[in-house]
Amino acid sequence: MTTPIASGREADVFALDEGRVLRRYRRETDTTDEAAVMKYVGGLGYPVPEVFEAHGSDMILERLDGPTLTEAMRLGRMTIEEGAATLADLITRLHALPPWAGDGSILHLDLHPENVLVTSRGPVVIDWCNARIGEADLDTGLTAIILAQVAIDGTHPMAAVAGQALDVLLPLLPGDPTRLLDQVVDFRAGQILTPGEAAALPAAAAWVRGER
């Protein structure tokens, strides 16, 4: 396998050809549920990459053009206000979709600017491994916490952009991102975090609550 064209905390992305990429997790997992969620929301008109195949730790997906929403704001291709409004719109639209079963909302649970690509066909949401049905405020709270963690990290190159975006985003988010914030912090603490990110959670929660 060639050098990946992109890498995240848990997976690498490899180019297959002009229209397809291979997304491969570094751990043993089953991507069929993630693929099913993407196909479901995509079938309802929500912007996700097309899924061609999913088996084991591998998914073959549509190859997307364009920068992440983070890069679009950093490079000035989109203002902070436009970026925050885009993220709020994506969250609002997702929670408005009918769930595939039961009650509640479809949650992404990792919907932040690095998981949105600004493509020629508009913003597209990637990385659906955490998706489930639940209370919408868990999703909005987690988006806010992730941005706040970046914002308070003085060594992070996107700290200033994240802080500005978060302050614009908070009043735009649907529901109440603070209502289930203790659950959000517990959920976030159980994810793959650096020691610095874990230590920043209390201060990040305070920022979201408006207590900084």
C-alpha angles and dihedrals in degrees: 000000000000126000111294118254090214137012133194135181094283109013145040127217122217128189114240099175139321093297106031142055134189115229109198126185117220090223133058109269144136114250097187094097092048090049091049092054092049092050091047097051091039089055088056091055099262113144110254133136115272112257115223101171140356127187132145111330093339134090126180108211142174112279109239129205128215138051129290116267087253092057092044090057094041093051094045095245086124128022121240088250092052092047093050091047090050092052093046090050093051092050093046092049093048094052091049092060118101111253118243090238140007127350132318135053133298106257126199095190095198103052104145133130095274089060094053119080118201100219136173088264094049134268114338125194119224138182106051100171094117096046118132143137117273146105113334094221089066089062097046092045092051093050089052094046093051092051091046092052090056092043095056094046103097092194095054113103091219097046096110094044092047092051093049092045092049093052090051093042101051097073090043097055118105118243120000117311091193099052096085097022095129089057090045092054091049091050092047092048089058093057127088103283136160116243088254093052092049092049090050095059098094092050090045091053090049090053091052090049090051093246101121 
